[in-house]
Amino acid sequence: MDQKHKYVRIEQYNQFIFFPMAIEHSVFAHLKPISAGFCYLNSGNEIVKCHGDSYSLRLKSHEDDTKLATKQVYGIDAMLAIV
């Protein structure tokens, strides 16, 4: 089952922070994110699907967010399985 969350990607170590929809992206502005948006965490498929943008931070999701977020959550094998 997909679970929808918000996320920010911070430049240091390309780390992702996932958080509930009720929290604004701007709460993480002090971490100087480089991308932000929404994502679906799907443990059945072992993939994190990132998309969209953050109005409060004026940032968009990056093309490689899905692959890098999947790597962080499910590991390198899951990332390499993304077609």
NORMOBEL-V912192 format. One record per backbone hydrogen bond with DSSP energy under -1.0 kcal/mol. CO is the residue of the C=O (numbers start at 0). NH is the residue of the N-H. If there is no record, write none. Layout:
co=CO nh=NH
co=CO nh=NH
//
This chain:
co=2 nh=40
co=4 nh=38
co=5 nh=18
co=6 nh=36
co=7 nh=16
co=8 nh=33
co=8 nh=34
co=10 nh=13
co=11 nh=14
co=14 nh=9
co=16 nh=7
co=18 nh=5
co=19 nh=22
co=23 nh=26
co=24 nh=27
co=25 nh=28
co=27 nh=30
co=28 nh=31
co=34 nh=8
co=36 nh=6
co=37 nh=50
co=38 nh=4
co=39 nh=48
co=40 nh=2
co=41 nh=45
co=41 nh=46
co=46 nh=41
co=48 nh=39
co=50 nh=37
co=51 nh=60
co=53 nh=57
co=53 nh=58
co=58 nh=53
co=61 nh=64
co=63 nh=67
co=64 nh=68
co=65 nh=69
co=66 nh=70
co=67 nh=71
co=68 nh=72
co=69 nh=73
co=70 nh=74
co=74 nh=78
co=75 nh=79
co=76 nh=80
co=78 nh=81
//
